[in-house]
Amino acid sequence: MTDPRIPEMKEFLKENLSEKRYTHSLNVAAAAKRLAEINGADADKCYLAGLLHDICKELPKPEQLELVKRSEFEVSEIELGAPKTHHAIAGAVFVKEKYGITDRDILSPIRWHTVGKGGMTLNEKIIYMADLISDDRSYGDIERIRKITYADLNRGLYEAFKWMIQENLEKCRLIPPSTYDAYNEYTALEISRLGDG
């Protein structure tokens, strides 16, 4: 059943995010719902996680860090030292504290939507990819990755993590262990698929 607080949540997002980020949140929610329907996940939970995934994106960095320190999820040293990843971890804490949402099928996808991890649940996969392929995204290879993802979620994840690793290498950024774990997992699946072809 759809959360009756969604209009209130949208109003909060509209007031606390830039117009661009608010539009992105709506687009991710829509992409998450579509991916959930294609892949047999709970569309309501995925929509909600997609809607709220960037709720802390534009909070001041010190406030994000304070929320990160209260996280019940594992946080690597690399993530602690990378403020760009804090909003995801903070978002899961904020959503739990503000809206009383304790369902890990909603909180965990919010937490992991920036770095990913090995052994992702279906909802975590969906939010990770919905964020990457939402309608407002326009980076170089987006159309190809979008098409692959809607046809085969795991292949989309392989393409996404391959792209993410390359981006971080080119920008001389540290890569969290969880991102490597995800890359290795989906690369192994891709190797297996190609071997079967």
C-alpha positions in Angstrom: 0.0 0.0 0.0 1.3 3.4 -1.0 2.5 5.5 2.0 -0.2 8.2 2.7 2.6 10.6 3.6 4.0 10.8 0.1 2.4 14.3 -0.6 3.9 15.5 2.7 7.3 14.0 1.7 7.2 15.6 -1.7 6.5 19.0 -0.1 9.4 18.5 2.3 11.7 17.6 -0.6 10.5 20.6 -2.7 11.2 22.9 0.2 14.6 21.5 1.0 16.1 20.6 -2.3 17.0 22.6 -5.4 14.5 22.4 -8.3 17.0 20.2 -10.2 17.5 17.8 -7.3 13.7 17.7 -6.6 13.1 16.8 -10.2 15.8 14.2 -10.0 14.1 12.6 -7.0 10.8 12.3 -8.8 12.5 10.8 -11.8 14.4 8.3 -9.7 11.2 7.3 -8.0 9.5 6.7 -11.4 12.5 4.7 -12.7 12.5 2.7 -9.5 8.8 1.9 -9.8 9.3 0.8 -13.4 12.3 -1.4 -12.6 10.4 -2.9 -9.7 7.5 -3.8 -11.9 9.8 -5.4 -14.5 11.8 -7.4 -11.9 9.1 -8.5 -9.5 10.0 -6.2 -6.6 7.7 -4.2 -4.3 6.9 -1.2 -6.5 5.7 0.9 -3.5 8.8 0.4 -1.5 11.1 1.0 -4.4 9.1 4.2 -5.3 9.5 5.5 -1.8 13.2 4.7 -1.5 13.7 6.3 -4.9 11.8 9.4 -3.9 13.7 9.8 -0.6 17.2 8.7 -1.7 18.7 12.2 -1.9 16.7 13.8 1.0 20.0 14.8 2.6 21.9 15.7 -0.5 21.8 19.5 0.1 22.1 19.5 3.9 25.2 21.3 5.1 28.1 18.8 5.2 28.6 19.0 9.1 24.9 18.0 9.5 25.3 15.1 7.1 28.4 13.9 9.0 26.5 14.0 12.3 23.8 11.8 10.8 26.4 9.5 9.4 27.8 9.0 12.9 24.4 7.7 14.0 24.1 5.2 11.2 23.3 1.6 12.0 24.9 0.6 8.7 28.5 -0.2 8.1 30.5 2.8 7.0 34.0 2.3 5.6 37.0 4.6 6.4 37.1 5.7 2.8 33.4 6.7 2.9 34.0 8.7 6.1 36.7 10.6 4.3 34.6 11.2 1.2 31.9 13.8 2.0 30.2 13.2 -1.4 29.1 9.8 -0.2 27.7 11.1 3.2 24.3 12.1 1.9 23.3 8.5 1.2 24.3 7.2 4.7 22.8 10.3 6.3 19.6 9.9 4.3 18.8 6.5 5.7 19.2 7.8 9.2 17.2 10.9 8.5 14.3 9.0 6.9 14.2 6.7 9.9 14.2 9.5 12.4 11.9 11.9 10.6 9.3 9.4 9.2 9.7 6.5 11.6 10.5 4.2 8.6 12.4 1.1 9.9 11.9 -1.2 6.9 15.4 -2.1 5.6 13.9 -2.7 2.2 13.6 1.1 2.1 16.5 2.3 4.3 19.2 0.0 2.9 18.7 1.0 -0.8 18.9 4.7 0.3 22.1 4.0 2.2 23.9 2.1 -0.6 22.7 4.1 -3.6 26.0 5.9 -4.1 28.7 3.2 -3.6 26.8 -0.1 -4.0 28.1 -3.3 -2.4 28.4 -7.0 -3.0 25.4 -9.1 -2.4 22.9 -6.4 -3.0 19.2 -7.1 -2.5 16.8 -6.6 -5.4 15.6 -3.3 -3.9 19.2 -2.1 -3.5 20.0 -3.0 -7.1 16.9 -1.1 -8.3 17.6 2.1 -6.4 21.2 2.1 -7.4 20.3 1.8 -11.1 17.3 4.1 -11.0 19.5 6.8 -9.7 22.0 6.2 -12.5 19.5 6.0 -15.4 16.7 8.4 -14.3 15.3 10.5 -17.1 17.3 13.6 -16.1 20.7 11.9 -16.5 22.6 12.8 -19.7 26.2 11.5 -19.4 27.8 9.9 -22.4 26.8 6.3 -22.3 23.4 6.7 -20.6 21.2 5.5 -23.4 23.0 2.3 -23.8 23.1 1.6 -20.1 19.5 2.5 -19.7 18.5 0.1 -22.5 20.6 -2.7 -21.0 19.2 -2.1 -17.5 15.5 -2.3 -18.5 16.3 -5.5 -20.4 18.6 -7.2 -17.7 19.2 -5.6 -14.3 22.3 -7.5 -13.5 23.9 -6.6 -16.9 23.0 -3.0 -16.2 24.8 -3.2 -12.8 27.9 -4.6 -14.5 27.9 -1.7 -16.9 27.3 0.8 -14.1 30.1 -0.5 -11.8 32.5 -0.7 -14.7 31.7 2.9 -15.6 31.9 4.0 -11.9 35.3 2.4 -11.4 36.6 4.1 -14.5 35.2 7.5 -13.5 36.9 7.2 -10.0 40.2 6.2 -11.5 40.2 9.1 -14.0 39.4 11.6 -11.2 42.0 10.1 -8.9 39.5 9.2 -6.2 39.6 6.5 -3.6 37.2 3.6 -4.2 35.3 2.1 -1.2 35.8 -1.7 -0.7 32.1 -2.2 -1.2 32.2 -0.8 -4.7 35.0 -3.2 -5.6 33.0 -6.1 -4.2 30.0 -5.1 -6.4 32.2 -4.7 -9.5 33.8 -8.1 -9.0 30.4 -9.7 -8.4 28.7 -8.3 -11.5 31.9 -8.8 -13.6 31.9 -12.5 -12.7 28.3 -12.7 -13.8 29.2 -11.0 -17.1 32.1 -13.4 -17.6 29.8 -16.3 -16.9 27.2 -15.0 -19.3 29.8 -14.5 -22.1 31.2 -17.9 -21.5 27.7 -19.4 -22.0 27.2 -17.5 -25.3 
